[in-house]
Amino acid sequence: MALTYEQSAELMKDPVFVGRVKVACLKYATYIMDEPANTPAHSTRIKWAQNTTTNPDYTAQTLAPTVVMDGAVQQDGAAITDEALQSAVENSVNKTL
């Protein structure tokens, strides 16, 4: 069952959840920094990765609303597994780039 609007809004501000989003962002940023330069949209992706490693708190806070609206997060809320959260974060980043 999907989260209610109130639950979604609370999760977007939950410090533990946003911290998990931050770790997932940093993991994805590391992956992007290691990808080949000929990867499609690499210059945009590498800029995001560099900004994320410089200011991961800002990235996590600004990305959290998009992540919370991901179907897997809507289904499991804060109980989402790290693996599923990683996918939700990567999907959210890819939507915003």
Secondary structure, DSSP 8 states (H G I E B T S, - for coil): ----HHHHHHHHH-HHHHHHHHHHHHHHHHHHHHS-TTSTTHHHHHHHHHHHHH-HHHHHHHHHHHHHTSHHHHHHGGG--HHHHHHHHHHHHHHH-
